[in-house]
Amino acid sequence: MKFGIDRLLTEPELRAPLQGKRVALLAHPASVTENLTHSLDALAQCDDVNLTAAFGPQHGLRGDKQDNMIETADYNDPVLGIPVFSLYGEVRKPTPAMLDSFDVILIDLQDLG
């Protein structure tokens, strides 16, 4: 069995519908590839994916806020230079301005289970 992110990364035909689109990723700390690379970093390595934004739920996109009920602020990813919007900060759902930053959103919320 392969995670969806691994299939997306290894099967170019699955990325074809993303061509010419601005792509956002909704992910959390467990959003990783089979090699434990965070999905945001893995997608950023795909030359044919125009990654323009990311969203993180409670605990942040990369798990930087582990304490319960700690809100996370929006920020720009220091490596990728894209906005990372918190869905557990000032807002709990995307604002119109956030929605204007992408055409397609990929959701990678794997269960820690």
Secondary structure, 3 states (H helix, E strand, C coil): CCCHHHHHHHCHHHHHHHCCCEEEEEECCCCECCCCCEHHHHHHCCCCCEEEEEEECCCCCCCCCCCCCCCCCCEECCCCCCEEEECCCCCCCCCHHHHCCCCEEEEECCCCC
